[in-house]
Amino acid sequence: MKHLLVIAQRDLEERIPVFIAAAAAAALPFAVPLFPAAASFTTKDVITMSGVIVAATFTLLLSFALGVTLIGRDLSEKRMSFYFSKPLAPSTIWFGKLMAAVITIALSFVIVFLPMYVVSPGTWGPGARLEVGLSNLFPACLALLLAGHALSTMFRSRSRLVVLDLLLACAAFYSFGLMQRALHQGFAFDLMQSFRQVLAGVVLLILTGCGLWQLERGRADRLRNHMALSRSLWTSIAIVFILAGGFVAWVVHPSIKDLREPRVFQAPRGSWALITGQARNRGDYRAWFLYDAATAKSIRLKRTTLFHDFWFSRDGKMFGYLQADAPDRDFELVIMPLRDRAEPIATGLTIRHGGRYAISDDGSRVIVFDDRQIASVYDLESRKSIATVRLPESGLVRAFFVNRDRVRIYVQNMPLSSLPVAEKSITAYELDVRTKSLQKLGDYRTEAQAIDMTPGKAGVGFR
Amino acid sequence: MSQAETPALSIHELSVRYGRSEVVDRISLTVPRNAVYALLGRNGAGKSSLVRCAIGQQRATSGRVEMFGMDVWRHRASLMERVGIVAEEGDAPAEMRVGRLADFCARLCSRWDRAAFDERLKRFGIAQKPRFGDLSKGQKKQVSLALALAASPEFLILDDPTLGLDAVARKSLFEELIAELADRGTTVFLTTHDLAGIESIADRVGVISGGRLVLDEDLELLKARFRRIRFASRPVALESRFDTAAVRPWGGGTEAIVTNFAGSHAEIAETAEIVPMSLEEIFIAVAGEGAAA
């Protein structure tokens, strides 16, 4: 411990110019109100805002710079042998230098931040969320410090191994993206955040451990340091990512029995229903199942989207839904015959975010509405457009196939500016697919706050 | 083997490989306590790699290094309490002042002798104030030596300590080394190009060439068995009588470097000129171009 403090003290003595620079940076926020552009704000607010920006920027940049020089500079300048020729364990060198870097970062932040905080305390009300900002700043500084160290070790070794490092880093980011996407598809936003925080914490621990390992194995040689760091880093990350991947796979594969407070959407006819809900012990991850009450069999739907994007045929024998890699992307229409051992059939038809659609009861045709009031009917087998018309008015569209060749379309006019008491109207049209003609059937007007349309066997019921 | 008999350094079958290139090839050597062992070799012969392995800063590809009977890779930190090291390049932090460097080392070494450090600096004519990075190459070496000796080491390891130094700095460094040996009998292991400098202090000499230890012998014995013999004509039975490192034409006659010259060989002395060889000449014969040791 004594030797660790000696190392830390030595590094801190070297950092006196950094503290002088921090003191100079602390004066910057007090100069900002002198600029004409700041005249429209109060002096206190300008000092506070610019003080936070200067303190955060200075601390983050300093963290990365310290990381880059933590060990890498001594290695590339062949000075690491100085420490290894003394009775110092690698752990003493590593943690001593790390401790000095962390103290430098914290002290520099205080030097930059404190004068501004003392001068304008009134601006730090509950809404300022200072503690939130600080609690995010320091982990970010630690991450930059350790990442800077790892990058510095890799690049300063001048080894071609750095190409492999970059490839593995890309693979790690890609794997992380896949895991995040899997959770995103289940709308597990809270779980995603916790997952990110835990994974970031573990990666920081790995980087800390690998820094020690690189000195233990590589000692004063920069190439061997790089090799030891890379081996330990990527092996540890691979193990952690395999475990994390296993966890995500478990989260996204709940059974229907795992759903808590499930919501059930029954098909108009038949024994099938769509059941959704958050899965037990899986945070806010939401799963979707098609459930056949007759056989008690369930099928888990992957990559589903929001509630309103699914569709049952009126005879209850066909199901359609939109799937996407992420809920904010374009969607692909998937149809699925509701029978035992049925598999989802991806139609290859892309529907833009917010687009509406309806499928014929036999699942052979689909009508898609885009945001330019254009309605297109596609034959799903040939994947070709067989009729396209422009609707004479815009609004919320609902439609259903009366039969394969006739589509009933309802356009609900609901000007947002006049909500909720203005008169609302629904205009009904019928599209003849064979003649590609659109015929207006009539209007329905009401002053109700909202209108719910339910397609039935003969037409649409309004509520 | 008692603790006092345990060699200061014992290297067994040490190999170091960088990729496909084997820079140290199964070298074994022993440095007894209180001895001065000089390891000689041309640039790139593998001396520095061997030294790095010997002080636990690099792991050998194979083989074993023991210092005072302990594995140097595993026990490096505790062994460094007993060892002083002068690296090939001045490796102390460049921004540290000389005095602060001594303060820093004093807090790490239990047997630190600050007075001896200050005294040596005075002898070298170096002040405490300058930053280490601002010193000349010779001054850096002198400060490094002063730091290494101030820790009162039992074993001093110097990696080419006179490399790049002028004659005055070289002389001052060797004088300091000789004084240390006279005062405390410290064991010394050094690599060097400065053959004239170490000839007067080395007890044992090793020559490394192409990664292999081609010679490892007491200096006196070595000098006794090497001779340059010049004949007016080529003697008939030269190769059958002596092991020769080189035979080449010399004026109208022949010059031979023999490696097993022993005794007076009075009969040869009548017909040939027998010249003792300096360490430098022996080194060139053993490790120079076309050497056949």
Boltz contact constraints between the chains, C-beta under 6 A:
constraints:
  - contact:
      token1: [A, 6]
      token2: [B, 107]
      max_distance: 6.0
  - contact:
      token1: [A, 10]
      token2: [B, 104]
      max_distance: 6.0
  - contact:
      token1: [A, 14]
      token2: [B, 95]
      max_distance: 6.0
  - contact:
      token1: [A, 78]
      token2: [B, 89]
      max_distance: 6.0
  - contact:
      token1: [A, 79]
      token2: [B, 91]
      max_distance: 6.0
  - contact:
      token1: [A, 81]
      token2: [B, 57]
      max_distance: 6.0
  - contact:
      token1: [A, 81]
      token2: [B, 87]
      max_distance: 6.0
  - contact:
      token1: [A, 81]
      token2: [B, 91]
      max_distance: 6.0
  - contact:
      token1: [A, 82]
      token2: [B, 91]
      max_distance: 6.0
  - contact:
      token1: [A, 82]
      token2: [B, 92]
      max_distance: 6.0
  - contact:
      token1: [A, 84]
      token2: [B, 57]
      max_distance: 6.0
  - contact:
      token1: [A, 85]
      token2: [B, 85]
      max_distance: 6.0
  - contact:
      token1: [A, 86]
      token2: [B, 80]
      max_distance: 6.0
  - contact:
      token1: [A, 86]
      token2: [B, 108]
      max_distance: 6.0
  - contact:
      token1: [A, 87]
      token2: [B, 77]
      max_distance: 6.0
  - contact:
      token1: [A, 87]
      token2: [B, 80]
      max_distance: 6.0
  - contact:
      token1: [A, 87]
      token2: [B, 81]
      max_distance: 6.0
  - contact:
      token1: [A, 89]
      token2: [B, 77]
      max_distance: 6.0
  - contact:
      token1: [A, 219]
      token2: [B, 57]
      max_distance: 6.0
  - contact:
      token1: [A, 220]
      token2: [B, 57]
      max_distance: 6.0
  - contact:
      token1: [A, 221]
      token2: [B, 58]
      max_distance: 6.0
